[in-house]
């Protein structure tokens, strides 16, 4: 019997993002980093958004960061998402510099509790054998 997924599966379509998705399957948060200017960036692409170099390699991120911005969603805009509401939509600023969109979990979805600049850390959720996603929770 197949387990019903709580969210639609992402469909990685660019070869530039393959190291990111492969890393998630191994519980690693991988980021592209420019070999010329030394800055990490997100989302994966073939040209550095900082200096326009094409010399990109990959690093394993620490998985730590801070909550840059958030919104608490009380209803889903897409019926394919069956995650229990309310849910915290989060923009996380990673220690390495880039910002990444995700969900903040393991916290009460209350603006009196969720605060910008609070330290967070990555957690991995395996959706299928081929797909794992990154979520964030308050740092332990």
N, C-alpha and C positions, 0 to 999 in steps of 0.2 A: 504494500500500500504506500502510495506517495504522500509525503507530508506536504501540506499546503504551505506555500511560502508567504511570509508576512509582507514582503515587498517584491516588486518586479526585479528580475535579474538584470544587472547592467549588461550591456552588450559592447564590450571593448572592440572598437573597429579600426583603430590605427596601430600600425606596427610600432610607432614611437612609444605607445603606452604599455607594450607587452611586459617590460621589466617591472613596471608598477604592479600589474595584475599578478604576474608570477610571484613577486615578492609577497603580496598579500596571502597567497596560498600557503606560503611558508611562515606566516605570521611575522612578516617584516614589512615595514613601511619604507619603501624605496622612493627616492627623489632624484630627478635629473639635476645635474650640477654642471655648470659651464667650466671647461678646462682652462679657459682664457681669463675670465674675470673672477672665477672662484665662487660665484653666487649660485645657490640652489634656487629652483623655481618649481612652480606647479601651476598648471597642468603640463603633462609631458608634451614636448614639441621638438622639432628638429633645429630650431634656431633659438638661441638664448634671448629672452625678452629684455635683458639688461644691456648687452653689448652687441647683439646680433651675430655672435660667433656660431659656427656650426659644429664646434668641438664640444660635444656633450657626453658626459659619462654619468654613472649612477652611484649614489651613496645610500647607505642604510641610515635613515633618520633615527633620532633618539626615541621618537614617539611621544616626546614631551612638548608642551607648549602652554599657551594661555588662551582663554576664551576671549576672542576679539569682539565678537558681536553675536547676538542670538535673537531668536523669536520663538515664542511658544505657540504652536499650532493646535487649535482646538477642534479642527475638522480637516479632513483630508481633501485635497483638490483632485485626487485621482483614486478611483475605486480599487485600483490594483494594489494600493497600499493598505494593508490590514493591520499595521502596527497600532497597538493600543494608544489611544489619544488621552490627554494631550501629549505632544512630543516636542522636544526642544531641538529646533533647527539651529545649528551652530556654525560659525565661522571661527576656525581655530588658527591662531598664528603659531606656527611651529618654531621651536628653538632655532632651527636652521634658517628661518626667515620667511618662507612661503606661507601663504594662507590657504586653508583647505576647508571645503564645505563638508559637513557631516551631521550626525546627530549626537547630542549629549545624552548619555544614559546613566542609569544608577544614581539619579538625583531627582528630588521632587521638582516637578515642572512648575515652579512658582517664582515669579520675579523677585520675591523677597529672599529666595535661596540661591538662585542662579545669578551670578554676578560677572560682569565683564572683568577681565584680567585675572580671573581665578585660574590657578594652575590645573591643567588637564593632562591626561595621558591616553594613548591609543589603546583600544581593545579590538580584537578581531572577531568577526562573526562569520562563521562558515555557513553559506547559504546552500551550496551543493558541493560535490567533490571537486568541481572545476571553478567555483566562484566563492571567494571570501571578500568581505568588505571591511573597511576600517570605520570604527565608531570611536567616540571619546567619552571619558568619564572623569569625574574629579580625581586629581592626583592623590594617590595613597600616601 
